[in-house]
Amino acid sequence: MPIVAQSTDTTDWVSRYADEVIAESERRAPGKPVVVASGLSPSGPIHLGNLREVMTPHLVADEIRRRGYEVRHLISWDDYDRYRKVPAGVPGIDESWAQHIGKPLTSVPAPAGSAYPNWAEHFKAAMTEALDELGVEYDGISQTEQYTSGVYREQILHAMKRRGDIDAILDQYRTKKAPAKKSQKPVDEAELEAAEGSGAASEDDGSGGTSGYFPYKPYCGACEKDLTTVTSYDDESTELAYVCADCGHTETVLLSEFNRGKLVWKVDWPMRWAYEGVIFEPSGVDHSSPGSSFVVGGQIVREIFDGVQPIGPMYAFVGISGMAKMSSSKGGVPTPADALKIMEAPLLRWLYARRKPNQAFKIAFDQEIQRLYDEWDKLDAKVADGSVLPADAAAHTRAVRTAAGDLPRTPRPLPYRTLASVADITAGAEDQTLRILRDLDPSDPITSLDEARPRLDRAENWITTQVPADARTIVRSEPDAELLSSLDDEGRESLRLLLDGLDSHWSLDGLTHLVYGVPKVRAGFSADATAKELPPEIKVAQRSFFALLYRLLVTRETGPRLPTLLLAVGAERVRKLLGA
């Protein structure tokens, strides 16, 4: 393994974890690949909160790769988990799917119309596509394949032999209550709801049977459900008997040959830590209570499987502007695929890279996305001119490239809010869009829409999918004769000054100067006068003038930024609507 100097950047959380993981890997398994892990349950839409389960180890793994080490990022698809309930808001399903509750996710039919063979594959597909777009390099592991092929047979037999010890460990936590939640800055008020998570933190630990404790659950040979109870087990012969509470089926099998079942979650997870040699795996805040899977797993992996618990930072919730904390058991929650329709991959990566795992943050699907893009573009500019702070530079680097290379980016990154306004006004008409974008900077005109893609496409998608119809901009087809005839001398003179300056100011910067300058000139100041040189009344006059222009152009008192709106409407139509 190469000798690479540790990071000296103490402000970058990714580098700090990379230092720690490399040191731990060399202590535990010198000369072997560094193993980091994530787990995803395709029980429904895999949402942007679940993405933190992947992005946290991905960013650390990628930093380790940059230093020349071999890394394996395992993503365990927990597709052999039980189907818990019918999620709301998922197209193509109805309450008839309730008949499958208790079956493995890979045995549940996919939603109607799906191209995939089962429930798990249907929901995995969108996530794998998003991970590819995000540049996440990983080794995917299907737990259905692992269990049904007998990969874990030795571990299962070992756990059954040590069932009494496992029961004793679990019993230490069964009567403990979760502590009061530590306060953390909420993403919004709705996020103060209790975490539902993936269900792992409250997973059945195998207790409660009258025949004793067993850490293994068979899936029924008749109905395929896990509503089974082990009634007897013989350590020597591995003969196991069970009864199904759902269909009444009973069966006796040899566990040394039987592959239709799995370890209960609180035993399964630490078993995998030991089996895979995992060094780093984060967990959500729902795993922080005394009896949670991560806490109990640390003792089980050590005492039962002779392994070591991974370095495991707790990660906080991810929210959505205006929406409650996401839960994959609730339908209609935004997924990475949804986010990638309205923002470029580097921006989405940046949101996860710039915040420490224990810091909550939110992803904007509302107007806030425009401010977010402005912030990103300012960061880009600081990186270009060398004025960026070290931690911000590190987050930017992790956003735009991985150890494997750069992610695709827009060649001509025009402001997102400008592109969104243009898309709003043109309704996606490419000829009109190109005309407007070309006029933004006549000294260096854009010659093809491809120069503005994929950012342009993301802005168009945001307008069409996230902006309500009643908030869209509709330019008037005819002048508002009544309003124009009611204008006083000041209003008419302001419009005259604007119209006289259109031709000489026909660019984004020029029109910005013009529309802000008209009220200054009307008040006897220079159009170039700065805010410090002007009385407060000028701002009031500017707002009144802007409101007048919006009413004459789009019948409302607000709308897209006026310079962009004027460019979009076109000089000839502007003159008509302003009464020239």
N, C-alpha and C positions, 0 to 999 in steps of 0.2 A: 504494500500500500504506500502511495507517495507521501513524502513529508511536505506538508504545506503549512505555512505560517497561519496562525489563528488570526481571526479578524480583530482589528484594533478599534472598530467602530462600535462603541458601547451604546449608541443610540438606536441601532438597528436590531430589532427583536429577532429577525430571521438569522442573522449572523451569530447572535448569541446562542440560539438553540443549536445551530449547526456546530459551533464549537463544542457544546455539551454532548451532542449526539455522537460526534466523531470520537471524543474522548471515551465515552461509554462503550461504543462499539469496539474500540481497540482494546479496552479492558476485558470485555466479555468474549469477543470473537475476533482476535487479531488476524488480519489477512483475509477475512471474509467480507462479502458485500454488506454495506450498511442497510438494515431493513427498517423501513418506516411503513405504517399501515393506516388504512381507513376502512370503515365499514359502512355500507349503504344497504338499506332494506328497500327493495322495489315494491313496497306495499301499496303504492299510489304514486302520484306525481312527486318526483324527487326535487325538492324546492331549493331556494337560494340559501336557506338556513343549513340544509344538509350539505351544500357546497362548501361550507366552511370546514366540514369534516374532511374534505379532500384537499382544499387549497392550503390549509395550515401545514400538513406534512409535505405537500407538493413543493411549496416554497422553500421549506427546509431541505428537502431532498435535492432540489435544483441547485441550491447554494453549495451543497456538498459535492454535487457533480462538477460544478464550476471549479472546485478545488482539486479535481482530478481523481476523486474516489468513485468506486463502483457502488451504485445505490439501487436497491429494489424498493419501489413504492407499490405495496400490495393494496389493491382494493378488493375487499371481500364483499361479494354480492350476497347478502343474506337472503337468498331466494329459496332457502329451505325453511325459513321461518313460517309460522302459521299465518293464515289469512285471518285477520282479526275482526274486521267489520267492513261494511260497504261504504267507501268514502263518498261524501257528497260532492256534487258538482263535476263528476267525471263523465264526459260524453260516452254514450254507447253502453251504459250499464243501468240497471234498475234494481229493485229490491229482490229480484229473483236470484241475484248473486249471493244473497244471504245464505242460501243452501250450501255454499262452499266454505263457510266459516269453519276454521279448524284444519283445513287442508294446507299442504305446502303451497307457497305462492306459485311454484312451477306446475301445480296441478289444477290451478284455477283458470277457467277460460279467460282469454283476453277480452277486453271490451268489444262489443259488436263492431264489425267493420275493420278491425285491426289486421295488419299484415303479419302479426307475430303469433307464435304458437300458444302462448300462455300469458297470464297476467304479469309475471315477473319480466319476461322478455319484452313485453310491450312498454313497460315503464323504464327498463334499462336502456332501451334504444335511444330515447331522446337525451338521456344523460350522457351516454357514450359519445354521441355526436357533439354535444356541447363540450365535453372534456377534450375532444380532438381539436375543436376550434380554439379552445383556451390554451392549447399547447401542453396539456398535462400528460406526462409519460408515466405509465403504470402497468403493472401485471394484474389482470383481472382474475379473480378466483370465484368460481360458482360453488357455493356451499352445498347446493343440490348434488353437483358432481362429486364433491369431496366425500359427502356422506354416503351417497348411493353406490359409490365405487369401492367403499371400504377403506379409504385412505386413513380414516381416524380409528380403525378397529382397535388397535393396540391401546390408544388413549381412552376409548370408551370402556374397554374391559378393565383398564386400570382404575378409572373413575368408579366403576361399579364395585370393584374390590375395596376401594377406599371410601365407600359411600358413608360409612359411619363417621369417618373423620371429616368428610365434607359437610355432613349434617351438623356436626358439632361446631364447625366454623360458622356456618350460616346461622346457627342458633344464637351465636353471640350477638347477632345484629337484628334478629327478628323482633325483639321487644324494644329496640331503640327507636326513638322518634327522630324525625329529621329536624335539625336545628332551624331556628328562624332564619329566613333568607337574608343573606348579607345584602345591604342596599347597593345597587349599582345604578348608574345613570340610565333611566329607561329611554328606549328609542322613541316611544310615545306612550300615552296613557294606556292604550290597549295592550301594550306589552307587559303590563304588570300582572296579567293573567298567569296562573300557574302553568309551568311548562308541561306539555304533554309529551314532547320528544318523540322518539321512535317506539316507545313502549318498553325499551330494554331495562330502564331503571326500575320498573315495577313488574318485570317478567316473573312468571311462576318459577320458583327455585326448586321445584320437585317435591316439596313437602306436602303433608296433608293426607297421604294415603294411609289406610288402616293397616296395611301390610308392612309398613315401615317406609323409610326414606329411600328413594331411588333417583339418581341424577339423570336418568335417561327416559325419554318419552318415545314410545313406538307410534308410528302412524298406523291407523287401523288397516288391516288387510282387506276389509270389506268396503268401508266407506271412505277411506283415506284420511280420516280426521284424527287429530291428536287428542281427542276426548277420551283418552285411554288411561287405565290405571294398571300399573304393574302389580300383580298379585303374588308373585313369587319369583325368586332368582337363586340359582345355585352357582356358587363361584367356581366349583371344580368343573362341572359339565357345561357351564354358561347357559343352562336351560332357563328360559325366561317365559313366564306366562302373563298374559294381560287380558283385560276385558274392556270393551268399548262402551262408554256410557251413552253414546248416541244411538248406535244400532244394535248393541247387545252382543256383538261378535266377540268370541273368545279365541285365543290362539296360543299355542306353545311353540317357541322357536329356540334355536341355538344362537345366542348373541354372537358367537364366534363366526357365524355365517350370515347373520341377518343384517340387512343394510337399509331398512325402511324405518328410520327413526333418528333422533338426534339428542345430544346432551342439552339439558336445560341451559338457558342463556348464561346464568351466573357461573356455570361451570364451563360452558362452551367457549366463552371469550378468553378466560385465562388459559384454557387448554391450547388455544390457537397462539397465544403469545409465546408459550413455550415451544410449540411445534414449529412455528415460523421463525423464532428468534427475533421477535420484534423489539426494536430499540426505542422507537418513538411512535406514539399514537395519541392524539388528543381525544378529549371527550367533552360532551356538552355539559352545561350546568345542571342538567337533570341527573347527572351521575355523581353529584357532589355530596349527597346525604350519606349518613353512616351505613345504611344497608344497601347502597346502590351497587350496581354491577362492577364499577371500576374500583371502589373501595374494597368490597369483598373479594374481588378478583385478585387483588394484590396479595392477599393472604393465601388464597387457594393456589395461585400459580407457584408460590414459594413452597408451601407445605405439601401440596399434593403432586404437582407436576415438576418439581425441582427446577423451576424456572425463575425468571426475574421480571417484575412488572416493568412495562415500558415507561420512559419519561413521558408523562402525560399531562400537558397543560390543559386546563379547563378553558373552553371557548364560550364566549357570550353569544347571545341571540343576535340574529340578523333580522332587521325589520324592513318594512316597505312603507314608503311615505303614505300616510293616511290609512294604513291597514294594520290589523292586529298581528301579533307575533305568529309566524308561520308554523303550521303543524301539518305533517304529511298525511295525517288521518283525516284532514279536512280538505275538501276539494276546492278548486278554484284558486289555489295559491300560486304565485309566480314561480316559475322554474328558471334554471340557467338558460334554457332555450328561449324562454320569453324575454329575458333580459338581453340576450344576444341579438334579438330582433330590433332592439331600439338603441343599443350601444355597442361599440366595438369591443373586441376581446381585451385589448390592453387596458381600457378603462375599467372593465369589470374586474380584471386581475388586480388593478391598482387599489380598488376599494378593499380587497382582502389583504393586500400587502402592506398598506399604510397604517393599519390599525393592529395593535397587539391582540393576540387571541382573546384576552379577557376583557377587551373593550367592545361594547355593543356599537353597532352602526346601522344605518339604514340605506337601502338602495332606492333611488328615486324612479318612480314610474309617472310622476306628475310633473308640474312645471319646474320642480327643483332640478330635474335632469339638465336643464339649460345652464343653471348656475354651476352644476357639477362639471359640465364640459368646459365652462369658462375657467374654472379652477385648474382643470387638467391642462388646458392650453397655456395658462400662465406658467404652470410647472414646466411644460415643454420649453417655453421661452427661456426660463431660468437655467434649465439644463443646457440649452444652446449657448447662452452667453456666459456660463460659468458661475453664476451668482447663486446657484442652488445650494441648500444646506445638505450635509452628508446623508442624514437619514432620509430626506426627501429624494435625494439622488438615488439611493439604494432602492427605495420603493418604485421609483420610475423605471430603473433598470429591470427590476423583476417583473414589471408590468409589460414592457415592450419586447423583452426577449427572454428565452430560456437558455440553458446550457447547449441546447441543440441548434439555436439560431434565433433570428428575429421573427416576431409575429407579423403577419400582414398589417400594413397601416395605410391610411389614406394619403396619397401623394400630395394633395393640396388641401390641408385640413382647414377649411373655412369654418367660421364660428357655427356651432350647432344651432344656436338660436336663430341665426340668419337662414340657415338651410331649412329649419322647421317652418319659419315664416313663409319662405318661398314655396315650400311644399303645401302649406296651408292655402295660400292664395291661388296657386296654379293647379291644385288638385292632381299633381303628378304629371302634368303635360310637359313632356321633355323639351319641346321646342321653346316653350315659354320659360321653362326653368333655365335652359342654357342661355337664353337672351338676358335674363336677369343676372345670372351669375357672371356673365361676361361683362356686364356693366358695373359690377361691384368695384372693379379696379381697371379702368380703361388703359392704364399704362402697362399693365401686365395681365391681359385678359385670359380667362380660362377658355380653352379651345374645345374641350370635350368633357362631358359629364363624368367620364371615367376618372378624371383627375380628382373629382370630389367624392368618389366612392371608395370604400363602402359607407363613409359617414353620411353621405346624402341619402342612401337607402335606409339607414337607421333612423334618420330624422323623419323621412316620409312615413316609415312604419309607425313611429311614435305619434305623428299627427293622425294617422288613419285608425290606429287601434287604441290610443290612450286619451285622446282629446275628445270630449263629448261634442256631439253634433251642434248643440246650441252655443258652443264656445268657438266654433270654427269661424273663419273670416270670410264674409261674402261681400265683395265689392259691389257698390251700387251700379245699376245699369243705366240710370238716368240721373241728372242733377237734382238736388233737393231745391226746387225753385222757391218754395215757401221760406226755407231757412236763408237762402241767398238774398231774397228780397227784404228780409228782416234785419240784415246786418247794419250796424252803425258804421260811421266813417272809419273808426279804428279797425273794425273787422275787414272792411273792404280794402283798406290800405295795406293791411297785413297780407291778405291774399295776393294783392298786386305785387308786393315785394317778393313773395315766394315765387309767383309765376314768372316774373322778370328774371329771376336768377336760376330757373330750372336748367336751361341749356348749358350755362357756364359752370354749373355745379353737379352735372349728371354723373355721379359716382357715389359710392357709399359714404366715403369721407366728405365729399363735397356737399351732399344733401344733408349730412349731419350738421355740418357747419352752417348751412343755409337755414334749416328749420329752427335751430337754436338761436341763430343770429337775428332773425326777423324781429322778435320782441325787443331785442337790445337796440336795434336801429330805430324802431318805433319810439323808444324811450329816449333817444338822443345819444346813445352810446355807440361805440364801434362794434361791429359784428365779432371782432377778435377779442373783445374785452373779456377778462377772466372773472370767475366768480368773486374773487377778492375785491375786484374793482367795481362790482355792481351792488346796488341796494337789494334787500330781500324781495322787494316788490317785483323784481324781474322774474324770479322763479314763479311767482303767482301768474304773471302775464304769460310766461311760457306754457304753464299747465293749461291756461284758458285757450291759448292758441292751438295747442295740441288737441284738446278736446274738440274744438271747432273743426279741425282737419279730419279727425276720426269720424265725426258726425256726417261730414260732407262726403267722405269716401266709403265708409262701411256702416253708417247708421248707428254706431255706438260711440261712447266716449273713450273707449280704450281699444287696443288691438296690437298687432305686431309693431315693432319699432318703426317709427314713421319713415326714416330713410329707406329701410327695406321695403316698406309698403309702397312708397312712391316709385321705387325702381320696378317693383312687381306690377303695379298698375300701368306704368308706361307714361311717358311725358304727354302724349296726345290725349289719352283718356283722363289724366290728371287735370289738364287744362279744361276739358269739357265738364268734369264734375265740379271744378272750382269756379265755374261760371265765366271762363275766359271767352 
